[in-house]
Amino acid sequence: LVAQDPVRFEEIVMLEEEEKEALRLEKAQEWKHPLQLYVTIIVCSIGAAVQGWDQTGSNAANLSFPVEFDIGQGETEGHPDRWTHNLLVGLVNAGPYIGSALIGCWVSDPCNYFLGRRGIIFVSTVFCLLTPIGGALAQTWEQLLVDSKISAFASSNRDALHAVPRKMPNAVHICLCSSVLVLARDGCDEVPVIAWRLQIGPAFIPAIPLTFGIYFCPELPRWYIKKNRYRKAWQSLLRLRFSPVQAARDLYYIHAQLQVDVEIVGRSNYIKRCMELFTIPRVRRATLASFVVMIAQHMCGINIIAFYNSTVFRQAALIASEREALIASFGFGLVHLVFAWPAIWTIDTFGRRSLLLFTCPNMAWSLLAAGFSFYIPRESIAHLTMIATFIYIFACFYSPGEGPVPFTYSAECFPRMGWAVATCLFWTAVLSTSFPLILHTFTPTGAIGFYAGLNVIAFVMIFLWLPETKQRTLEELDYIFGVPTNIFISYNFNVALQWWWRR
């Protein structure tokens, strides 16, 4: 009865007063949870730190590893191998995402089914321990590329498993490690010969506590229930809740959700589930919406800024040293961190769709302004200052919007059987590979302006195809995604747009 109507538990006469008091405290003190739950959150956050450290180190290493591997002529005007070297640098950076999008994400489903969440995270962290060390010891760019693709298995299986409550978006943890860890990479500029090795290698450090910490966390109750191991699921929930009534409520609620999922998608195998992403109308609309929100994240330009901001900042000033570029890059990470925190509250109050519709136009004009700032004479101190300022403004709008929303949205819109992480990683790979070529062909102004235009296109896509999902239950989401796409588009044009225009 509590699971059926959590709000009206006071009217349930079968509940003891102690049980009602536990439910009252849960509602009144949203951030008060058992220590075990916070341990689980911290361990999962370390999983995000593993990726954040690796991504941050790769960003900084772009300034030096191409030179050592004799592919560093991408910025040399008129060099015959400039185009090839840009392509190779982009390919090395895209290695983890190519492997994840084409292989890692597709094997994560069977791996999770057989090994469970804790098991697959443990296996992934073993890769996370070894691949950064292997990358730091690489002697050729081919070895570095192969090493990065091996790490794809770890990232693709780890990223989908951060069991963080809805009010604590993963983006906060990614921003935290991204900004703090830039401090560590800044000092590596003092040893330029091996700087890139010192920036890539230490990414194994956060994997050490993750390897040991994961077995202090309970297995996901949902996985136990899928295996018909209800006693184990009950024991896991007791570790994550203050009272047995809360654990019993959640146990029954998870059981009911899985029953609904079976009714919607049926008992199917892996291949059939992939096909059902496009054949079942409700799931197909969720697939479209998650595709839109994921592709919009890459169209907004964040990944070219996150992966290559050190390179962009170095090109922003003719006399800028690598250390100055890294300091400017640190500022980007710090802004990213600070402005991600409001999303903890706004994502469930302001709403996912509203956040994206508000931030996309602002990201467009800030990128456009940053691109035009390259026309300021390089000798002027305003040149680098204005470029950095507008890129920081871009980060301010990205952090509460396209930062946390895509992962939250794509995880909740499906009936627990589909994910959009492969979409995310595929386009990350495309952007990582292509951006050095775009930067070479378009110049910094054209490259950044190109992504400003993509922000406008992303805004239109979100307006047309992305329903609001804030504070909705699974049953309510079934109704939301049960609305035909043409009716939803018609409503946006004929009702929502006209209301906004008249207000």
C-alpha positions in Angstrom: 0.0 0.0 0.0 2.9 2.4 0.7 4.4 1.7 -2.6 1.1 2.2 -4.4 0.5 5.6 -2.8 3.6 7.0 -1.0 2.0 10.3 -0.3 -1.0 9.1 1.7 0.8 6.7 4.0 -0.7 8.5 7.0 -4.1 6.9 6.1 -2.8 3.3 6.2 -4.0 1.9 9.5 -1.9 -1.2 9.3 1.3 0.8 9.7 2.9 1.2 13.2 3.6 4.6 14.5 7.4 4.0 14.3 7.0 3.1 10.6 5.0 6.2 9.9 7.6 8.3 11.7 10.4 6.8 9.5 8.4 7.7 6.4 7.8 11.3 7.7 11.5 11.8 8.3 12.3 10.5 4.8 10.0 13.2 3.3 11.0 16.0 5.7 14.8 15.4 5.4 15.5 14.5 1.8 19.3 14.5 2.3 19.4 12.3 5.4 20.2 8.7 4.4 22.2 5.8 5.9 25.9 6.0 5.7 26.0 3.0 3.4 24.1 4.9 0.7 26.6 7.8 0.9 29.5 5.3 0.7 27.9 3.9 -2.5 27.5 7.4 -3.9 31.1 8.2 -3.2 32.4 5.0 -4.8 30.3 5.6 -7.9 31.6 9.2 -8.0 35.1 7.8 -8.0 34.0 5.9 -11.1 33.3 9.3 -12.7 36.6 10.6 -11.4 38.4 7.8 -13.3 37.0 9.1 -16.6 37.4 12.7 -15.6 41.1 12.3 -14.8 41.8 10.4 -18.0 39.9 13.0 -20.1 41.7 15.9 -18.4 45.1 14.3 -18.8 44.5 13.6 -22.5 43.5 17.2 -23.0 46.8 18.4 -21.5 48.8 15.7 -23.3 47.7 17.1 -26.6 50.2 19.9 -26.2 53.2 17.6 -26.2 52.7 13.9 -27.2 52.2 14.7 -30.9 55.7 16.2 -31.0 57.3 13.1 -29.5 55.6 10.7 -31.9 56.5 12.9 -34.9 52.9 13.8 -35.6 53.1 17.3 -34.2 53.0 19.4 -37.5 49.2 19.9 -37.3 49.6 23.6 -36.5 52.5 24.3 -38.9 51.3 26.3 -41.8 52.2 24.9 -45.2 53.6 21.6 -43.9 52.8 18.7 -46.3 51.7 16.4 -43.5 49.6 18.9 -41.6 46.3 17.3 -42.6 47.5 13.7 -41.8 49.0 14.7 -38.4 45.7 16.5 -37.4 43.8 13.3 -38.3 46.2 11.1 -36.3 46.0 13.3 -33.2 42.2 13.3 -33.4 42.2 9.5 -33.9 44.3 8.9 -30.8 42.1 11.2 -28.7 39.0 9.4 -30.1 40.3 5.9 -29.4 38.4 5.2 -26.1 35.1 6.5 -27.6 35.4 4.6 -30.8 35.9 1.4 -28.9 33.1 2.2 -26.4 30.6 3.1 -29.1 31.3 0.2 -31.4 32.0 -2.6 -28.9 32.0 -1.6 -25.2 28.4 -0.3 -24.9 26.9 -3.3 -26.8 28.6 -5.9 -24.6 27.6 -4.0 -21.4 24.1 -5.6 -21.3 25.2 -9.2 -21.3 28.1 -8.4 -19.0 25.8 -6.8 -16.5 23.4 -9.7 -16.8 25.9 -12.3 -15.9 28.3 -10.5 -13.6 26.0 -8.0 -11.8 26.7 -4.4 -11.2 29.5 -4.8 -8.7 31.1 -7.6 -10.7 31.3 -5.6 -13.9 32.6 -2.5 -12.1 35.4 -4.5 -10.5 36.4 -6.0 -13.9 36.3 -2.5 -15.4 38.5 -1.0 -12.8 41.2 -3.6 -13.5 41.3 -2.2 -17.0 41.3 1.3 -15.5 44.4 0.4 -13.4 46.4 -1.0 -16.3 45.6 1.1 -19.4 46.8 4.5 -18.0 50.1 3.0 -17.1 50.3 1.4 -20.6 49.5 4.7 -22.2 52.2 6.5 -20.3 54.8 3.9 -21.4 53.7 3.9 -25.1 56.6 4.4 -27.5 54.6 5.1 -30.7 51.2 6.7 -31.4 49.9 3.3 -32.6 50.6 1.8 -29.1 48.8 4.8 -27.5 45.8 4.3 -29.8 45.6 0.5 -29.0 45.9 1.2 -25.3 43.1 3.8 -25.4 40.8 1.4 -27.2 41.4 -1.3 -24.6 40.3 1.2 -22.0 37.0 1.5 -23.9 35.7 -1.7 -22.2 36.2 -0.1 -18.8 34.6 3.2 -19.6 31.6 1.9 -21.4 30.7 -0.6 -18.7 31.5 1.7 -15.8 29.7 4.9 -17.0 26.2 3.2 -17.2 26.5 2.0 -13.6 26.7 5.1 -11.5 23.9 4.4 -9.0 23.5 8.0 -8.0 20.1 9.4 -6.7 18.2 11.6 -9.1 19.0 14.8 -7.1 22.7 14.2 -7.4 23.5 14.3 -11.1 26.7 12.5 -12.3 27.8 15.7 -14.0 28.6 17.3 -10.6 31.1 14.5 -9.9 32.6 14.7 -13.4 33.0 18.5 -13.1 34.6 18.0 -9.7 37.3 15.7 -10.9 37.8 17.7 -14.1 38.5 21.0 -12.3 40.5 19.7 -9.3 42.7 17.4 -11.4 43.7 20.3 -13.7 45.8 21.5 -10.7 47.8 18.3 -10.9 48.4 18.5 -14.6 49.5 22.2 -14.5 52.7 21.2 -12.6 53.7 18.8 -15.4 54.6 21.6 -17.6 57.9 21.9 -15.6 59.1 18.7 -17.2 58.2 19.1 -20.8 60.1 16.0 -22.2 57.9 13.6 -20.3 55.0 16.0 -19.4 52.4 14.1 -21.4 53.4 10.8 -19.8 52.9 12.3 -16.3 49.5 13.7 -17.4 48.2 10.4 -18.8 49.8 7.9 -16.4 48.3 9.0 -13.0 44.8 8.3 -14.2 45.1 4.9 -12.6 45.2 6.5 -9.1 41.3 6.9 -8.6 40.9 3.3 -9.9 42.7 2.0 -6.8 40.0 3.0 -4.2 37.3 2.1 -6.7 38.7 -1.4 -7.0 38.5 -2.0 -3.2 35.5 0.2 -2.5 33.1 -1.5 -4.8 32.9 -4.5 -2.6 31.8 -2.4 0.4 28.7 -1.5 -1.6 25.6 -3.6 -1.9 24.7 -5.2 -5.2 21.9 -3.5 -7.1 18.5 -4.8 -5.7 17.0 -4.7 -9.2 19.7 -7.2 -10.5 18.9 -9.6 -7.6 15.1 -9.4 -8.4 15.7 -10.1 -12.0 17.5 -13.3 -10.9 14.6 -14.1 -8.5 16.9 -13.7 -5.5 14.5 -11.6 -3.4 16.1 -12.3 -0.1 19.4 -10.9 -1.4 17.6 -7.9 -2.8 15.9 -7.4 0.6 19.3 -7.5 2.4 20.7 -4.9 0.0 17.8 -2.5 0.5 18.1 -2.9 4.3 21.6 -1.5 4.0 20.4 1.5 2.0 17.3 2.4 4.0 16.7 3.4 7.7 13.7 1.1 8.3 12.3 -2.2 7.1 9.1 -0.5 5.9 11.1 1.7 3.5 13.1 -1.4 2.3 9.9 -3.4 1.8 8.2 -0.5 -0.1 11.1 -0.2 -2.5 11.4 -3.9 -2.9 7.8 -4.2 -4.0 8.0 -1.0 -6.1 11.0 -2.4 -8.0 9.2 -5.7 -8.5 6.1 -3.9 -9.8 8.3 -1.8 -12.2 9.9 -5.0 -13.6 6.5 -6.5 -14.1 5.4 -3.4 -16.1 8.6 -3.6 -18.1 7.8 -7.2 -19.0 4.3 -6.2 -20.1 5.6 -3.4 -22.3 8.7 -5.0 -23.9 7.9 -8.7 -23.2 10.4 -11.4 -22.4 13.0 -11.0 -25.1 16.6 -11.6 -25.9 19.3 -9.1 -26.5 18.8 -8.8 -30.3 15.1 -8.4 -29.9 15.5 -5.7 -27.3 17.7 -3.8 -29.7 15.0 -4.1 -32.4 12.3 -3.0 -30.0 14.0 0.4 -29.7 12.5 1.1 -33.1 9.4 -1.2 -33.3 7.5 -0.4 -30.1 5.9 3.1 -30.5 6.4 4.1 -26.8 10.0 2.9 -26.8 10.7 4.4 -30.3 9.6 7.9 -29.1 11.9 7.5 -26.0 14.7 6.5 -28.3 14.1 9.6 -30.5 14.0 11.9 -27.4 17.2 10.4 -25.9 18.9 10.6 -29.3 18.0 14.3 -29.5 19.2 15.1 -26.0 22.4 13.2 -26.5 23.2 14.5 -29.9 22.4 18.0 -28.7 25.1 17.6 -26.1 27.7 17.1 -28.8 26.2 19.7 -31.1 26.6 22.4 -28.4 30.4 22.2 -28.7 31.3 21.1 -25.1 33.4 18.2 -26.2 35.7 20.2 -28.5 36.1 22.7 -25.6 36.6 19.9 -23.0 39.0 17.8 -25.1 40.9 20.5 -26.9 40.6 23.7 -24.7 44.3 23.6 -24.0 45.0 23.6 -27.7 42.4 26.4 -28.4 43.9 28.6 -25.6 47.4 28.1 -26.9 46.3 29.2 -30.4 44.5 32.2 -28.8 47.8 34.0 -28.1 50.9 33.9 -30.2 53.1 34.1 -27.2 51.1 31.9 -24.9 53.1 29.1 -23.3 51.8 25.7 -22.6 51.5 26.5 -18.9 49.4 29.6 -19.6 47.2 27.5 -21.8 46.8 25.0 -19.0 46.0 27.7 -16.5 43.3 29.1 -18.8 42.0 25.5 -19.1 41.9 25.2 -15.3 39.6 28.2 -15.2 37.2 26.4 -17.6 37.1 23.4 -15.3 36.5 25.5 -12.2 33.6 27.4 -13.8 32.2 24.1 -15.0 32.3 22.8 -11.4 30.7 25.9 -9.8 27.8 26.2 -12.2 27.0 22.5 -12.2 25.8 22.6 -8.6 22.5 24.5 -9.3 21.4 21.6 -11.5 20.9 19.5 -8.3 17.8 21.6 -7.6 16.8 23.0 -11.0 16.8 19.7 -12.9 13.6 18.7 -10.9 12.1 22.1 -10.5 12.8 24.1 -13.6 12.7 20.9 -15.7 14.9 19.1 -18.2 13.3 20.5 -21.3 13.1 24.1 -19.9 16.7 24.0 -18.9 17.8 23.0 -22.4 15.6 25.5 -24.2 17.0 28.2 -21.9 20.7 27.3 -22.2 21.0 26.4 -25.9 20.5 29.9 -27.2 22.9 31.3 -24.6 25.6 28.8 -25.5 25.2 29.8 -29.1 25.8 33.5 -28.6 28.7 32.9 -26.1 30.5 30.6 -28.6 29.9 33.0 -31.4 31.3 35.9 -29.3 34.4 33.7 -28.4 34.9 32.9 -32.1 34.8 36.6 -33.1 37.2 37.5 -30.3 40.0 35.8 -32.3 39.8 38.9 -34.6 41.1 41.0 -31.7 44.8 41.7 -32.4 47.0 39.0 -30.8 49.3 41.7 -29.3 46.4 43.0 -27.2 45.9 41.6 -23.7 42.1 41.6 -24.6 42.7 38.9 -27.2 43.1 35.9 -24.8 41.1 37.6 -22.1 37.9 37.9 -24.2 38.2 34.4 -25.7 38.6 32.9 -22.2 35.7 35.0 -20.8 33.2 33.9 -23.4 34.3 30.3 -23.2 33.8 30.6 -19.4 30.3 32.1 -20.0 29.6 29.1 -22.3 30.6 26.8 -19.5 28.2 28.6 -17.1 25.2 27.8 -19.3 26.4 24.3 -20.2 26.9 23.1 -16.7 23.3 23.1 -15.4 21.8 22.3 -18.8 23.4 20.0 -21.4 25.8 18.8 -18.7 23.6 16.7 -16.4 20.4 16.5 -18.4 21.3 14.1 -21.2 22.4 11.3 -18.8 19.4 11.8 -16.5 16.9 12.0 -19.3 18.1 9.0 -21.3 18.2 6.9 -18.2 14.7 7.6 -17.1 12.7 7.8 -20.4 13.0 4.1 -21.2 11.1 1.3 -19.5 14.4 0.1 -17.9 15.6 -1.6 -21.1 17.3 0.9 -23.3 20.2 3.4 -23.0 21.6 6.1 -25.2 25.2 5.9 -24.0 26.4 4.4 -27.3 24.9 7.4 -29.1 26.8 9.7 -26.8 30.1 7.9 -27.2 29.8 7.5 -31.0 29.5 11.2 -31.5 32.2 11.9 -29.0 34.5 9.8 -31.1 33.4 11.6 -34.3 34.1 15.0 -32.7 37.4 14.0 -31.2 38.6 12.7 -34.5 37.4 15.6 -36.6 38.0 18.7 -34.5 41.8 19.0 -35.3 40.8 18.9 -39.0 37.9 21.4 -38.5 40.3 23.7 -36.6 42.8 23.5 -39.4 40.2 24.0 -42.2 37.8 26.6 -40.6 40.4 28.4 -38.4 39.5 28.8 -34.7 36.8 31.5 -35.5 35.1 29.3 -38.0 35.3 26.1 -35.9 33.8 27.7 -32.9 31.2 29.6 -35.0 30.3 26.2 -36.6 29.3 24.8 -33.2 27.4 28.0 -32.3 25.2 27.3 -35.4 24.8 23.7 -34.3 23.4 25.0 -31.0 20.6 26.8 -32.8 19.8 23.5 -34.7 19.9 21.6 -31.3 17.4 24.2 -29.9 14.9 23.5 -32.7 15.3 19.7 -32.3 14.7 19.9 -28.5 11.7 22.1 -29.1 10.1 19.7 -31.6 10.9 16.3 -30.2 11.8 16.4 -26.4 8.9 16.0 -23.9 9.3 17.2 -20.3 9.9 14.3 -17.8 10.5 16.1 -14.5 9.0 14.6 -11.4 7.2 11.9 -13.4 6.6 8.3 -12.3 7.2 5.3 -14.6 3.5 5.1 -15.3 3.2 8.8 -16.1 6.2 8.5 -18.5 4.3 5.8 -20.4 1.5 8.3 -21.0 4.0 11.0 -22.0 5.7 8.9 -24.5 2.4 7.4 -25.6 1.6 10.7 -27.4 2.3 10.4 -31.1 5.2 12.6 -32.3 3.1 14.6 -34.8 0.6 15.5 -32.1 3.4 16.6 -29.8 4.9 18.8 -32.5 1.5 20.3 -33.4 0.9 21.1 -29.7 4.3 22.9 -29.4 3.5 25.0 -32.5 -0.1 25.7 -32.0 -0.3 26.0 -28.2 3.1 26.3 -26.4 4.7 28.7 -28.9 1.7 31.0 -29.2 1.4 31.1 -25.4 5.0 32.1 -25.1 4.7 34.7 -27.8 1.6 36.4 -26.2 2.8 36.4 -22.6 
